[in-house]
């Protein structure tokens, strides 16, 4: 089960041969603190909320944030905030962190960790930023950008796990599955 409404996470898991059922946790994303601690805590809360009603399931919860110069950014609250964020990110780099929590409810086991990927932002013009924000895409994603969407041309590159930037680190999911005693290949559909 995927405790997330993210279509990008679901797509990545399906592309990797997994067919999770989506059960949205409904957990509010209102934790303050360092990005690493926040994404880990939110991933745990989301996975635990869904796991509580699933007696025999593997439940994956994830949460992502962008860290830029020590400031933490989730989804922008408005188009104006998205524009301001892009002006701040332009020509710089930040860290996209995704917390992952996997719970095997039948065995009562839980494993969690955080993946961090460096994102190098390009220098889109003011007009390009305005057009991107007008598309609506940045209002629905952590950091106000996507690696696999309309802002991809505005990213100069990444250092690390591309899937993590999209929403879920498949290598980390494999390791968490192993920690709870499940092989990823046993879940291939």
OpenMM code with the backbone's topology and positions (N, CA, C; nanometers):
from openmm import Vec3, app, unit

residues = "UNK UNK UNK UNK UNK UNK UNK UNK UNK UNK UNK UNK UNK UNK UNK UNK UNK UNK UNK UNK UNK UNK UNK UNK UNK UNK UNK UNK UNK UNK UNK UNK UNK UNK UNK UNK UNK UNK UNK UNK UNK UNK UNK UNK UNK UNK UNK UNK UNK UNK UNK UNK UNK UNK UNK UNK UNK UNK UNK UNK UNK UNK UNK UNK UNK UNK UNK UNK UNK UNK UNK UNK UNK UNK UNK UNK UNK UNK UNK UNK UNK UNK UNK UNK UNK UNK UNK UNK UNK UNK UNK UNK UNK UNK UNK UNK UNK UNK UNK UNK UNK UNK UNK UNK UNK UNK UNK UNK UNK UNK UNK UNK UNK UNK UNK UNK UNK UNK UNK UNK UNK UNK UNK UNK UNK UNK UNK UNK UNK UNK UNK UNK UNK UNK UNK UNK UNK UNK UNK UNK UNK UNK UNK UNK UNK UNK UNK UNK UNK UNK UNK UNK UNK UNK UNK UNK UNK UNK UNK UNK UNK UNK UNK UNK UNK UNK UNK UNK UNK UNK UNK UNK UNK UNK UNK UNK UNK UNK UNK UNK UNK UNK UNK UNK UNK UNK UNK UNK UNK".split()
positions = [
    Vec3(0.0834, -0.1177, 0.0000),
    Vec3(0.0000, 0.0000, 0.0000),
    Vec3(0.0880, 0.1243, 0.0000),
    Vec3(0.0453, 0.2237, -0.0738),
    Vec3(0.1157, 0.3508, -0.0791),
    Vec3(0.0318, 0.4538, -0.0055),
    Vec3(0.0870, 0.5081, 0.1029),
    Vec3(0.0167, 0.6076, 0.1850),
    Vec3(0.0452, 0.7468, 0.1303),
    Vec3(0.0097, 0.7674, 0.0036),
    Vec3(0.0401, 0.8933, -0.0630),
    Vec3(-0.0533, 0.9122, -0.1814),
    Vec3(-0.0928, 1.0353, -0.2067),
    Vec3(-0.1754, 1.0682, -0.3228),
    Vec3(-0.0899, 1.1050, -0.4432),
    Vec3(0.0415, 1.0988, -0.4310),
    Vec3(0.1315, 1.1424, -0.5375),
    Vec3(0.1252, 1.0508, -0.6593),
    Vec3(0.0798, 1.1035, -0.7733),
    Vec3(0.0792, 1.0210, -0.8941),
    Vec3(0.2210, 0.9856, -0.9407),
    Vec3(0.3178, 1.0729, -0.9135),
    Vec3(0.4558, 1.0447, -0.9537),
    Vec3(0.5128, 0.9271, -0.8744),
    Vec3(0.4856, 0.9215, -0.7443),
    Vec3(0.5315, 0.8070, -0.6640),
    Vec3(0.4684, 0.6772, -0.7142),
    Vec3(0.3395, 0.6822, -0.7371),
    Vec3(0.2687, 0.5635, -0.7844),
    Vec3(0.3257, 0.5179, -0.9187),
    Vec3(0.3491, 0.6114, -1.0094),
    Vec3(0.4050, 0.5777, -1.1410),
    Vec3(0.5416, 0.5120, -1.1281),
    Vec3(0.6280, 0.5666, -1.0429),
    Vec3(0.7613, 0.5073, -1.0241),
    Vec3(0.7523, 0.3652, -0.9705),
    Vec3(0.6674, 0.3438, -0.8711),
    Vec3(0.6524, 0.2095, -0.8141),
    Vec3(0.5974, 0.1120, -0.9175),
    Vec3(0.4994, 0.1550, -0.9947),
    Vec3(0.4439, 0.0688, -1.0997),
    Vec3(0.5480, 0.0385, -1.2066),
    Vec3(0.6251, 0.1396, -1.2460),
    Vec3(0.7296, 0.1175, -1.3461),
    Vec3(0.8348, 0.0187, -1.2973),
    Vec3(0.8489, 0.0067, -1.1654),
    Vec3(0.9457, -0.0874, -1.1064),
    Vec3(0.8841, -0.2253, -1.0825),
    Vec3(0.7615, -0.2465, -1.1323),
    Vec3(0.6991, -0.3780, -1.1217),
    Vec3(0.6132, -0.3990, -0.9990),
    Vec3(0.5876, -0.2928, -0.9245),
    Vec3(0.5050, -0.3024, -0.8043),
    Vec3(0.3663, -0.2449, -0.8344),
    Vec3(0.2647, -0.2975, -0.7708),
    Vec3(0.1273, -0.2502, -0.7921),
    Vec3(0.0624, -0.2169, -0.6578),
    Vec3(0.1064, -0.1092, -0.5954),
    Vec3(0.0482, -0.0771, -0.4647),
    Vec3(-0.0934, -0.0231, -0.4757),
    Vec3(-0.1706, -0.0523, -0.3736),
    Vec3(-0.3004, 0.0115, -0.3576),
    Vec3(-0.2731, 0.1462, -0.2913),
    Vec3(-0.3405, 0.2508, -0.3361),
    Vec3(-0.3212, 0.3835, -0.2787),
    Vec3(-0.4254, 0.4058, -0.1694),
    Vec3(-0.3763, 0.4384, -0.0500),
    Vec3(-0.4616, 0.4753, 0.0627),
    Vec3(-0.4033, 0.6041, 0.1195),
    Vec3(-0.4677, 0.7145, 0.0938),
    Vec3(-0.4160, 0.8444, 0.1381),
    Vec3(-0.4311, 0.8554, 0.2888),
    Vec3(-0.3238, 0.8954, 0.3549),
    Vec3(-0.3198, 0.8975, 0.5013),
    Vec3(-0.4024, 1.0094, 0.5634),
    Vec3(-0.4092, 1.1236, 0.4971),
    Vec3(-0.4789, 1.2381, 0.5543),
    Vec3(-0.4026, 1.3064, 0.6661),
    Vec3(-0.2759, 1.2724, 0.6827),
    Vec3(-0.1931, 1.3311, 0.7888),
    Vec3(-0.1554, 1.4741, 0.7509),
    Vec3(-0.1781, 1.5710, 0.8393),
    Vec3(-0.1374, 1.7091, 0.8094),
    Vec3(0.0147, 1.7214, 0.8050),
    Vec3(0.0611, 1.8048, 0.7139),
    Vec3(0.2055, 1.8230, 0.6951),
    Vec3(0.2494, 1.9503, 0.7667),
    Vec3(0.2458, 1.9473, 0.8999),
    Vec3(0.2681, 2.0690, 0.9785),
    Vec3(0.3785, 2.0572, 1.0822),
    Vec3(0.4821, 1.9824, 1.0519),
    Vec3(0.5923, 1.9635, 1.1472),
    Vec3(0.7011, 2.0664, 1.1183),
    Vec3(0.7564, 2.1252, 1.2236),
    Vec3(0.8676, 2.2193, 1.2078),
    Vec3(0.9974, 2.1520, 1.2478),
    Vec3(1.1084, 2.2028, 1.1931),
    Vec3(1.2390, 2.1512, 1.2298),
    Vec3(1.3290, 2.1372, 1.1089),
    Vec3(1.4397, 2.0667, 1.1287),
    Vec3(1.5353, 2.0419, 1.0213),
    Vec3(1.4700, 1.9523, 0.9162),
    Vec3(1.5014, 1.9749, 0.7900),
    Vec3(1.4384, 1.9022, 0.6794),
    Vec3(1.4471, 1.7514, 0.6983),
    Vec3(1.5625, 1.6989, 0.7345),
    Vec3(1.5805, 1.5544, 0.7528),
    Vec3(1.4821, 1.5012, 0.8559),
    Vec3(1.4729, 1.5680, 0.9690),
    Vec3(1.3843, 1.5227, 1.0766),
    Vec3(1.2370, 1.5347, 1.0369),
    Vec3(1.2021, 1.6416, 0.9665),
    Vec3(1.0633, 1.6645, 0.9277),
    Vec3(1.0164, 1.5581, 0.8284),
    Vec3(1.0954, 1.5323, 0.7228),
    Vec3(1.0501, 1.4346, 0.6233),
    Vec3(1.0432, 1.2941, 0.6821),
    Vec3(1.1331, 1.2617, 0.7731),
    Vec3(1.1299, 1.1297, 0.8360),
    Vec3(1.0065, 1.1169, 0.9254),
    Vec3(0.9792, 1.2195, 1.0046),
    Vec3(0.8624, 1.2162, 1.0935),
    Vec3(0.7314, 1.2101, 1.0136),
    Vec3(0.7213, 1.2888, 0.9075),
    Vec3(0.5984, 1.2864, 0.8281),
    Vec3(0.5803, 1.1532, 0.7553),
    Vec3(0.6877, 1.0953, 0.7042),
    Vec3(0.6782, 0.9637, 0.6394),
    Vec3(0.6302, 0.8594, 0.7401),
    Vec3(0.6843, 0.8648, 0.8608),
    Vec3(0.6413, 0.7707, 0.9654),
    Vec3(0.4945, 0.7910, 1.0006),
    Vec3(0.4528, 0.9153, 1.0183),
    Vec3(0.3132, 0.9432, 1.0531),
    Vec3(0.2182, 0.8919, 0.9445),
    Vec3(0.2531, 0.9168, 0.8189),
    Vec3(0.1677, 0.8741, 0.7085),
    Vec3(0.1585, 0.7220, 0.7026),
    Vec3(0.2724, 0.6541, 0.7101),
    Vec3(0.2716, 0.5077, 0.7048),
    Vec3(0.1961, 0.4495, 0.8236),
    Vec3(0.2182, 0.5028, 0.9423),
    Vec3(0.1510, 0.4501, 1.0623),
    Vec3(0.0001, 0.4736, 1.0583),
    Vec3(-0.0416, 0.5877, 1.0039),
    Vec3(-0.1851, 0.6172, 0.9958),
    Vec3(-0.2562, 0.5146, 0.9078),
    Vec3(-0.1959, 0.4800, 0.7961),
    Vec3(-0.2565, 0.3816, 0.7065),
    Vec3(-0.2420, 0.2412, 0.7643),
    Vec3(-0.1244, 0.2108, 0.8196),
    Vec3(-0.0990, 0.0772, 0.8742),
    Vec3(-0.1944, 0.0410, 0.9878),
    Vec3(-0.2409, 0.1400, 1.0602),
    Vec3(-0.3287, 0.1151, 1.1754),
    Vec3(-0.4570, 0.0413, 1.1370),
    Vec3(-0.5003, 0.0552, 1.0129),
    Vec3(-0.6253, -0.0103, 0.9705),
    Vec3(-0.6018, -0.1244, 0.8713),
    Vec3(-0.4756, -0.1657, 0.8567),
    Vec3(-0.4413, -0.2703, 0.7597),
    Vec3(-0.3690, -0.3840, 0.8310),
    Vec3(-0.4391, -0.4930, 0.8652),
    Vec3(-0.3779, -0.5983, 0.9461),
    Vec3(-0.2741, -0.6845, 0.8742),
    Vec3(-0.2762, -0.6880, 0.7416),
    Vec3(-0.1837, -0.7755, 0.6690),
    Vec3(-0.1353, -0.7054, 0.5426),
    Vec3(-0.0480, -0.6058, 0.5609),
    Vec3(-0.0056, -0.5265, 0.4463),
    Vec3(0.1362, -0.4759, 0.4636),
    Vec3(0.1957, -0.4422, 0.3511),
    Vec3(0.3181, -0.3628, 0.3489),
    Vec3(0.2737, -0.2214, 0.3156),
    Vec3(0.3087, -0.1260, 0.3997),
    Vec3(0.2642, 0.0122, 0.3817),
    Vec3(0.3871, 0.1019, 0.3678),
    Vec3(0.3887, 0.1823, 0.2617),
    Vec3(0.4976, 0.2761, 0.2390),
    Vec3(0.4442, 0.4179, 0.2513),
    Vec3(0.5047, 0.4953, 0.3415),
    Vec3(0.4748, 0.6371, 0.3554),
    Vec3(0.5961, 0.7179, 0.3153),
    Vec3(0.5751, 0.8287, 0.2445),
    Vec3(0.6855, 0.9143, 0.2003),
    Vec3(0.6475, 1.0607, 0.2188),
    Vec3(0.7484, 1.1445, 0.2346),
    Vec3(0.7280, 1.2884, 0.2352),
    Vec3(0.8554, 1.3557, 0.1853),
    Vec3(0.8401, 1.4616, 0.1059),
    Vec3(0.9545, 1.5311, 0.0469),
    Vec3(0.9528, 1.6793, 0.0805),
    Vec3(1.0727, 1.7346, 0.0946),
    Vec3(1.0931, 1.8777, 0.1159),
    Vec3(1.2208, 1.9205, 0.0456),
    Vec3(1.2292, 2.0475, 0.0146),
    Vec3(1.3506, 2.1063, -0.0413),
    Vec3(1.4203, 2.1862, 0.0677),
    Vec3(1.5498, 2.1653, 0.0821),
    Vec3(1.6309, 2.2449, 0.1735),
    Vec3(1.7204, 2.3357, 0.0888),
    Vec3(1.7090, 2.4659, 0.1112),
    Vec3(1.7872, 2.5648, 0.0377),
    Vec3(1.8444, 2.6628, 0.1383),
    Vec3(1.9749, 2.6600, 0.1545),
    Vec3(2.0431, 2.7478, 0.2514),
    Vec3(1.9855, 2.7357, 0.3919),
    Vec3(1.9490, 2.6148, 0.4313),
    Vec3(1.8980, 2.5910, 0.5658),
    Vec3(1.7498, 2.6162, 0.5821),
    Vec3(1.6862, 2.6764, 0.4818),
    Vec3(1.5411, 2.6946, 0.4863),
    Vec3(1.4744, 2.5717, 0.4264),
    Vec3(1.3569, 2.5383, 0.4784),
    Vec3(1.2850, 2.4189, 0.4359),
    Vec3(1.1599, 2.4608, 0.3598),
    Vec3(1.1395, 2.3989, 0.2421),
    Vec3(1.0262, 2.4339, 0.1577),
    Vec3(0.9489, 2.3096, 0.1167),
    Vec3(0.8188, 2.3114, 0.1406),
    Vec3(0.7291, 2.2085, 0.0903),
    Vec3(0.6598, 2.2618, -0.0330),
    Vec3(0.5309, 2.2336, -0.0443),
    Vec3(0.4524, 2.2851, -0.1555),
    Vec3(0.4261, 2.4332, -0.1308),
    Vec3(0.4403, 2.5163, -0.2329),
    Vec3(0.4110, 2.6583, -0.2134),
    Vec3(0.2609, 2.6786, -0.1904),
    Vec3(0.2277, 2.7751, -0.1078),
    Vec3(0.0883, 2.8022, -0.0725),
    Vec3(0.0151, 2.8846, -0.1775),
    Vec3(0.0908, 2.9494, -0.2664),
    Vec3(0.0282, 3.0359, -0.3663),
    Vec3(0.1202, 3.0492, -0.4872),
    Vec3(0.0647, 3.1023, -0.5942),
    Vec3(0.1446, 3.1273, -0.7145),
    Vec3(0.2541, 3.2303, -0.6847),
    Vec3(0.2213, 3.3297, -0.6045),
    Vec3(0.3207, 3.4317, -0.5699),
    Vec3(0.4385, 3.3698, -0.4942),
    Vec3(0.4073, 3.2773, -0.4047),
    Vec3(0.5141, 3.2091, -0.3308),
    Vec3(0.5988, 3.1236, -0.4246),
    Vec3(0.5366, 3.0583, -0.5210),
    Vec3(0.6113, 2.9770, -0.6172),
    Vec3(0.7051, 3.0634, -0.7010),
    Vec3(0.6577, 3.1787, -0.7441),
    Vec3(0.7425, 3.2709, -0.8213),
    Vec3(0.8607, 3.3165, -0.7361),
    Vec3(0.8345, 3.3576, -0.6138),
    Vec3(0.9421, 3.4032, -0.5245),
    Vec3(1.0427, 3.2911, -0.4999),
    Vec3(0.9923, 3.1687, -0.4825),
    Vec3(1.0829, 3.0555, -0.4599),
    Vec3(1.1720, 3.0329, -0.5808),
    Vec3(1.1156, 3.0372, -0.7012),
    Vec3(1.1964, 3.0172, -0.8212),
    Vec3(1.3009, 3.1281, -0.8366),
    Vec3(1.2657, 3.2495, -0.8007),
    Vec3(1.3657, 3.3560, -0.8058),
    Vec3(1.4791, 3.3275, -0.7080),
    Vec3(1.4465, 3.2711, -0.5918),
    Vec3(1.5494, 3.2382, -0.4916),
    Vec3(1.6343, 3.1183, -0.5338),
    Vec3(1.5751, 3.0227, -0.6037),
    Vec3(1.6469, 2.9001, -0.6425),
    Vec3(1.7318, 2.9200, -0.7676),
    Vec3(1.6953, 3.0130, -0.8504),
    Vec3(1.7579, 3.0331, -0.9808),
    Vec3(1.9105, 3.0438, -0.9698),
    Vec3(1.9786, 2.9550, -1.0436),
    Vec3(2.1245, 2.9563, -1.0479),
    Vec3(2.1927, 2.8988, -0.9248),
    Vec3(2.1175, 2.8339, -0.8373),
    Vec3(2.1737, 2.7812, -0.7120),
    Vec3(2.1494, 2.6312, -0.7040),
    Vec3(2.1833, 2.5736, -0.5907),
    Vec3(2.1524, 2.4321, -0.5691),
    Vec3(2.0892, 2.4141, -0.4318),
    Vec3(2.0089, 2.3102, -0.4219),
    Vec3(1.9435, 2.2754, -0.2968),
    Vec3(1.9434, 2.1247, -0.2813),
    Vec3(1.8829, 2.0790, -0.1745),
    Vec3(1.8773, 1.9359, -0.1450),
    Vec3(1.7315, 1.8940, -0.1359),
    Vec3(1.6937, 1.7968, -0.2189),
    Vec3(1.5596, 1.7413, -0.2114),
    Vec3(1.5693, 1.6187, -0.1212),
    Vec3(1.4990, 1.6230, -0.0095),
    Vec3(1.5002, 1.5122, 0.0861),
    Vec3(1.3648, 1.4440, 0.0870),
    Vec3(1.3671, 1.3116, 0.0846),
    Vec3(1.2441, 1.2347, 0.0934),
    Vec3(1.2572, 1.1335, 0.2055),
    Vec3(1.1665, 1.1436, 0.3019),
    Vec3(1.1577, 1.0445, 0.4080),
    Vec3(1.0764, 0.9268, 0.3588),
    Vec3(1.1199, 0.8068, 0.3954),
    Vec3(1.0520, 0.6829, 0.3576),
    Vec3(1.0290, 0.6016, 0.4847),
    Vec3(0.9104, 0.5485, 0.5015),
    Vec3(0.8816, 0.4582, 0.6131),
    Vec3(0.8029, 0.3402, 0.5586),
    Vec3(0.8536, 0.2204, 0.5826),
    Vec3(0.7887, 0.0981, 0.5375),
    Vec3(0.7481, 0.0169, 0.6594),
    Vec3(0.6226, -0.0233, 0.6632),
    Vec3(0.5714, -0.1022, 0.7753),
    Vec3(0.5127, -0.2328, 0.7227),
    Vec3(0.5575, -0.3441, 0.7799),
    Vec3(0.4965, -0.4752, 0.7556),
    Vec3(0.4020, -0.4980, 0.8722),
    Vec3(0.2725, -0.4771, 0.8492),
    Vec3(0.1766, -0.4832, 0.9603),
    Vec3(0.1595, -0.6252, 1.0129),
    Vec3(0.1725, -0.7259, 0.9267),
    Vec3(0.1565, -0.8646, 0.9709),
    Vec3(0.2691, -0.9048, 1.0659),
    Vec3(0.3903, -0.8625, 1.0357),
    Vec3(0.5063, -0.8984, 1.1177),
    Vec3(0.5323, -0.7978, 1.2293),
    Vec3(0.4682, -0.6810, 1.2213),
    Vec3(0.4926, -0.5777, 1.3219),
    Vec3(0.6299, -0.5147, 1.3096),
    Vec3(0.6815, -0.5060, 1.1871),
    Vec3(0.8150, -0.4505, 1.1642),
    Vec3(0.8058, -0.3168, 1.0913),
    Vec3(0.8997, -0.2287, 1.1235),
    Vec3(0.9040, -0.0964, 1.0612),
    Vec3(1.0487, -0.0609, 1.0309),
    Vec3(1.0708, -0.0023, 0.9137),
    Vec3(1.2033, 0.0449, 0.8740),
    Vec3(1.1860, 0.1809, 0.8076),
    Vec3(1.2779, 0.2727, 0.8343),
    Vec3(1.2655, 0.4055, 0.7749),
    Vec3(1.4021, 0.4685, 0.7555),
    Vec3(1.4072, 0.5618, 0.6608),
    Vec3(1.5310, 0.6339, 0.6337),
    Vec3(1.4976, 0.7522, 0.5426),
    Vec3(1.5990, 0.8355, 0.5160),
    Vec3(1.5839, 0.9538, 0.4322),
    Vec3(1.6848, 0.9462, 0.3184),
    Vec3(1.6414, 0.9842, 0.1999),
    Vec3(1.7301, 0.9954, 0.0843),
    Vec3(1.7424, 1.1440, 0.0502),
    Vec3(1.8638, 1.1870, 0.0181),
    Vec3(1.8892, 1.3266, -0.0162),
    Vec3(1.9577, 1.3344, -0.1523),
    Vec3(1.9088, 1.4237, -0.2370),
    Vec3(1.9641, 1.4418, -0.3710),
    Vec3(1.9898, 1.5903, -0.3943),
    Vec3(2.1074, 1.6229, -0.4452),
    Vec3(2.1400, 1.7615, -0.4799),
    Vec3(2.0710, 1.7964, -0.6112),
    Vec3(2.0040, 1.9109, -0.6129),
    Vec3(1.9376, 1.9610, -0.7337),
    Vec3(2.0042, 2.0928, -0.7715),
    Vec3(2.0546, 2.0999, -0.8947),
    Vec3(2.1179, 2.2217, -0.9450),
    Vec3(2.0179, 2.2939, -1.0362),
    Vec3(1.9742, 2.4104, -0.9919),
    Vec3(1.8746, 2.4865, -1.0649),
    Vec3(1.9398, 2.5729, -1.1715),
    Vec3(1.8772, 2.5773, -1.2881),
    Vec3(1.9232, 2.6636, -1.3958),
    Vec3(1.8808, 2.8068, -1.3702),
    Vec3(1.8858, 2.8853, -1.4758),
    Vec3(1.8527, 3.0267, -1.4643),
    Vec3(1.7402, 3.0632, -1.5610),
    Vec3(1.6189, 3.0131, -1.5328),
    Vec3(1.5077, 3.0518, -1.6206),
    Vec3(1.4801, 3.2015, -1.6101),
    Vec3(1.4334, 3.2581, -1.7207),
    Vec3(1.3991, 3.4007, -1.7221),
    Vec3(1.2743, 3.4252, -1.6383),
    Vec3(1.2493, 3.5510, -1.6075),
    Vec3(1.1276, 3.5870, -1.5348),
    Vec3(1.0039, 3.5409, -1.6126),
    Vec3(1.0071, 3.5531, -1.7449),
    Vec3(0.8947, 3.5112, -1.8277),
    Vec3(0.8752, 3.3600, -1.8206),
    Vec3(0.9838, 3.2834, -1.8216),
    Vec3(0.9738, 3.1378, -1.8119),
    Vec3(0.9191, 3.0958, -1.6750),
    Vec3(0.9648, 3.1630, -1.5706),
    Vec3(0.9131, 3.1328, -1.4362),
    Vec3(0.7641, 3.1626, -1.4294),
    Vec3(0.7233, 3.2771, -1.4812),
    Vec3(0.5806, 3.3137, -1.4791),
    Vec3(0.4970, 3.2109, -1.5556),
    Vec3(0.5458, 3.1668, -1.6709),
    Vec3(0.4720, 3.0675, -1.7505),
    Vec3(0.4659, 2.9342, -1.6770),
    Vec3(0.5758, 2.8956, -1.6136),
    Vec3(0.5767, 2.7690, -1.5399),
    Vec3(0.4776, 2.7742, -1.4236),
    Vec3(0.4817, 2.8805, -1.3476),
    Vec3(0.3904, 2.8921, -1.2341),
    Vec3(0.2454, 2.8969, -1.2832),
    Vec3(0.2205, 2.9633, -1.3938),
    Vec3(0.0847, 2.9704, -1.4497),
    Vec3(0.0331, 2.8325, -1.4916),
    Vec3(0.1235, 2.7381, -1.5184),
    Vec3(0.0811, 2.6020, -1.5547),
    Vec3(0.0147, 2.5311, -1.4374),
    Vec3(0.0405, 2.5792, -1.3144),
    Vec3(-0.0161, 2.5186, -1.1944),
    Vec3(0.0672, 2.4063, -1.1359),
    Vec3(0.1582, 2.3510, -1.2130),
    Vec3(0.2369, 2.2363, -1.1663),
    Vec3(0.3127, 2.2616, -1.0358),
    Vec3(0.3808, 2.3749, -1.0199),
    Vec3(0.4626, 2.3904, -0.8991),
    Vec3(0.3825, 2.4024, -0.7699),
    Vec3(0.2538, 2.4237, -0.7797),
    Vec3(0.1717, 2.4388, -0.6592),
    Vec3(0.1390, 2.3046, -0.5942),
    Vec3(0.1698, 2.1960, -0.6617),
    Vec3(0.1327, 2.0634, -0.6128),
    Vec3(0.2516, 1.9775, -0.5730),
    Vec3(0.3723, 2.0361, -0.5731),
    Vec3(0.4921, 1.9548, -0.5484),
    Vec3(0.5886, 2.0240, -0.4523),
    Vec3(0.6556, 1.9418, -0.3729),
    Vec3(0.7550, 1.9949, -0.2788),
    Vec3(0.8642, 2.0682, -0.3553),
    Vec3(0.9001, 2.1848, -0.3060),
    Vec3(1.0060, 2.2618, -0.3680),
    Vec3(0.9618, 2.3456, -0.4863),
    Vec3(0.8390, 2.3271, -0.5337),
    Vec3(0.7834, 2.4023, -0.6471),
    Vec3(0.8490, 2.3665, -0.7797),
    Vec3(0.8956, 2.2421, -0.7932),
    Vec3(0.9545, 2.1986, -0.9199),
    Vec3(0.9398, 2.0477, -0.9331),
    Vec3(0.9528, 2.0013, -1.0575),
    Vec3(0.9549, 1.8580, -1.0850),
    Vec3(1.0726, 1.8262, -1.1746),
    Vec3(1.1255, 1.7084, -1.1585),
    Vec3(1.2336, 1.6602, -1.2448),
    Vec3(1.1755, 1.5981, -1.3712),
    Vec3(1.0509, 1.5539, -1.3631),
    Vec3(0.9887, 1.4814, -1.4738),
    Vec3(0.8709, 1.5569, -1.5334),
    Vec3(0.8700, 1.6875, -1.5185),
    Vec3(0.7577, 1.7667, -1.5684),
    Vec3(0.8050, 1.8921, -1.6399),
    Vec3(0.7225, 1.9943, -1.6323),
    Vec3(0.7476, 2.1173, -1.7076),
    Vec3(0.8705, 2.1950, -1.6625),
    Vec3(0.9137, 2.1776, -1.5393),
    Vec3(1.0322, 2.2521, -1.4944),
    Vec3(1.1622, 2.1795, -1.5260),
    Vec3(1.1554, 2.0595, -1.5813),
    Vec3(1.2777, 1.9843, -1.6133),
    Vec3(1.3776, 2.0654, -1.6974),
    Vec3(1.3324, 2.1465, -1.7950),
    Vec3(1.4288, 2.2254, -1.8715),
    Vec3(1.4997, 2.3333, -1.7893),
    Vec3(1.4479, 2.3616, -1.6700),
    Vec3(1.5067, 2.4656, -1.5858),
    Vec3(1.6010, 2.4086, -1.4801),
    Vec3(1.6255, 2.2792, -1.4853),
    Vec3(1.7173, 2.2144, -1.3915),
    Vec3(1.8448, 2.1790, -1.4662),
    Vec3(1.9585, 2.2222, -1.4133),
    Vec3(2.0854, 2.1931, -1.4785),
    Vec3(2.1340, 2.0520, -1.4505),
    Vec3(2.0832, 1.9904, -1.3462),
    Vec3(2.1218, 1.8528, -1.3161),
    Vec3(2.0989, 1.8194, -1.1711),
    Vec3(2.1280, 1.6938, -1.1401),
    Vec3(2.1179, 1.6457, -1.0026),
    Vec3(2.2403, 1.5627, -0.9713),
    Vec3(2.2678, 1.5471, -0.8444),
    Vec3(2.3710, 1.4556, -0.7969),
    Vec3(2.3023, 1.3624, -0.6993),
    Vec3(2.2787, 1.2388, -0.7443),
    Vec3(2.2123, 1.1425, -0.6584),
    Vec3(2.0984, 1.0727, -0.7294),
    Vec3(2.0028, 1.0282, -0.6522),
    Vec3(1.8920, 0.9448, -0.6964),
    Vec3(1.7819, 1.0276, -0.7631),
    Vec3(1.7629, 1.0086, -0.8937),
    Vec3(1.6594, 1.0822, -0.9668),
    Vec3(1.5200, 1.0478, -0.9153),
    Vec3(1.4954, 0.9202, -0.8869),
    Vec3(1.3649, 0.8796, -0.8355),
    Vec3(1.3300, 0.9519, -0.7071),
    Vec3(1.4295, 0.9773, -0.6250),
    Vec3(1.4064, 1.0495, -0.5000),
    Vec3(1.3492, 1.1879, -0.5274),
    Vec3(1.4010, 1.2552, -0.6301),
    Vec3(1.3525, 1.3889, -0.6638),
    Vec3(1.2092, 1.3801, -0.7170),
    Vec3(1.1791, 1.2730, -0.7878),
    Vec3(1.0439, 1.2547, -0.8410),
    Vec3(0.9467, 1.2189, -0.7289),
    Vec3(0.9962, 1.1498, -0.6245),
    Vec3(0.9075, 1.1231, -0.5122),
    Vec3(0.9359, 1.0000, -0.4297),
    Vec3(1.0111, 0.9034, -0.4834),
    Vec3(1.0419, 0.7834, -0.4059),
    Vec3(1.1739, 0.7248, -0.4550),
    Vec3(1.2614, 0.6933, -0.3617),
    Vec3(1.3896, 0.6318, -0.3942),
    Vec3(1.3703, 0.4808, -0.4009),
    Vec3(1.3740, 0.4256, -0.5203),
    Vec3(1.3556, 0.2815, -0.5359),
    Vec3(1.4678, 0.2005, -0.4715),
    Vec3(1.5946, 0.2434, -0.4801),
    Vec3(1.6983, 0.1689, -0.4075),
    Vec3(1.6754, 0.1687, -0.2559),
    Vec3(1.6277, 0.2811, -0.2020),
    Vec3(1.5993, 0.2857, -0.0591),
    Vec3(1.4795, 0.1972, -0.0245),
    Vec3(1.3779, 0.1973, -0.1085),
    Vec3(1.2633, 0.1086, -0.0848),
    Vec3(1.3097, -0.0365, -0.0820),
    Vec3(1.3973, -0.0753, -0.1749),
    Vec3(1.4507, -0.2119, -0.1757),
    Vec3(1.5213, -0.2443, -0.0450),
    Vec3(1.6021, -0.1510, 0.0043),
    Vec3(1.6738, -0.1737, 0.1308),
    Vec3(1.5771, -0.1824, 0.2491),
    Vec3(1.4747, -0.0974, 0.2511),
    Vec3(1.3776, -0.1023, 0.3605),
    Vec3(1.2973, -0.2329, 0.3566),
    Vec3(1.2618, -0.2773, 0.2368),
    Vec3(1.1941, -0.4062, 0.2241),
    Vec3(1.2809, -0.5180, 0.2816),
    Vec3(1.4096, -0.5157, 0.2488),
    Vec3(1.5016, -0.6186, 0.3003),
    Vec3(1.5078, -0.6138, 0.4525),
    Vec3(1.5031, -0.4929, 0.5101),
    Vec3(1.5073, -0.4800, 0.6562),
    Vec3(1.3870, -0.5451, 0.7236),
    Vec3(1.2733, -0.5487, 0.6550),
    Vec3(1.1556, -0.6132, 0.7123),
    Vec3(1.1385, -0.7561, 0.6604),
    Vec3(1.2405, -0.8055, 0.5887),
    Vec3(1.2412, -0.9455, 0.5469),
    Vec3(1.1692, -0.9765, 0.4178),
    Vec3(1.1562, -0.8771, 0.3299),
    Vec3(1.0867, -0.8982, 0.2022),
    Vec3(1.1788, -0.8596, 0.0878),
    Vec3(1.1841, -0.9436, -0.0136),
    Vec3(1.2620, -0.9130, -0.1341),
    Vec3(1.1742, -0.8352, -0.2320),
    Vec3(1.2289, -0.7317, -0.2917),
    Vec3(1.1526, -0.6523, -0.3866),
    Vec3(1.1033, -0.7393, -0.5021),
    Vec3(1.1831, -0.8355, -0.5446),
    Vec3(1.1411, -0.9178, -0.6581),
    Vec3(1.0211, -1.0061, -0.6250),
    Vec3(1.0004, -1.0345, -0.4983),
    Vec3(0.8836, -1.1144, -0.4599),
    Vec3(0.7533, -1.0356, -0.4754),
    Vec3(0.7643, -0.9050, -0.4913),
    Vec3(0.6462, -0.8193, -0.5045),
    Vec3(0.6162, -0.7808, -0.6494),
    Vec3(0.7036, -0.8225, -0.7414),
    Vec3(0.6789, -0.7871, -0.8809),
    Vec3(0.5476, -0.8457, -0.9279),
    Vec3(0.4712, -0.7644, -0.9992),
    Vec3(0.3413, -0.8118, -1.0487),
    Vec3(0.3555, -0.8735, -1.1855),
] * unit.nanometer
topology = app.Topology()
chain = topology.addChain("A")
for resn in residues:
    res = topology.addResidue(resn, chain)
    for name in ("N", "CA", "C"):
        topology.addAtom(name, app.Element.getBySymbol(name[0]), res)
